[in-house]
Amino acid sequence: MYLILRNKLRNMITNKSIDAFRETKRILIREKDFMYLLPHPALKHWISNYTITFPGNGLLSDDYTVIPHGSATLVFLCDGERISSTFFGPAVQPACVGKSANQAKMIFIIEFQPAGFFAFSEMPQKELTNHVLPFEMMNPVLNRLLTRHIESAKDIHGLITEADRLFFACLKDTSYQSGFSLAREMIIKSGGIISTKELLRNVYYSERHIGRIFDKYMGMNIKLFSRLVRVNKAARLLHRPGFSMTQIFLQCRFYDMPHFVHDFKSICGITPQTYRNNMSDFYNEIAKF
């Protein structure tokens, strides 16, 4: 059985499949060794994007770190001999993934929208926040089906088409309370600066009730999610060489520079300047906010 599996994995898709992918409307970013792709439009409320990466040739540093974005992530890693899967619960702390990623020949990642994983699991997301678990333990059937398809996919089109189909089949609860959906959208559109009082005036919920549903669907409270959105916006602006630190903290509506540095460091573990000096060592979300 081991030899059969190893032979199958030798025939898995390679980075040559990136150039062959023709669905341009689904491509967010395409480079030689990785590609970010949108899910099927009917899944966009729950899945942010798929990522297919072929590490090697120094693509990632061992210090490569994911900036927290408040969402769950599912990672399938193939090292050439076997496929392992890991579920990362809603992230509110940075995660260093470089060393494990560099051991892989191919990585397939499903990034969920904020609160998106709830629709596939119906699990209170507060129970999963910052937890890292074998996905086989959480959903053995979906894990087996996805793993089997990763082994047999002939190209990237086939891989993501089957992933779309499997996630469609797994959708359980797509009717979140309307007040939650509105509050989440308002936080994202405001860049994380809308006040709780203003949210409550729009959703007609008590602070206690909206706090409960944020814990259930999102895995964190309103204030923490707002800070994550705000800091991720600042991280994106740090990639723009024409933006000074002062321009960034003003655009993100921090009270002053010390507050900007403090909030950024509390979420990312480093200062904004350190992030800017070492941007290739970090990943912040590209499609959620």
Secondary structure, DSSP 8 states (H G I E B T S, - for coil): -HHHHHHHHHTS--THHHHH---GGGEEEE-SSEEEE---GGGTTTEEEEEEE---TT-S-TT-EE---S--EEEEEE-SS-EEEEEE-S--S-EE-HHHHTT-SEEEEEEE-TTTTHHHH---GGGTTT-EEEHHHH-HHHHHHHHHHHHH-SSHHHHHHHHHHHHHHH-------HHHHHHHHHHHHTTS---HHHHHHHH---HHHHHHHHHHHTSS-HHHHHHHHHHHHHHHHHT-TT--HHHHHHHTT-SSHHHHHHHHHHHHSS-HHHHHHTGGGEE--SS--
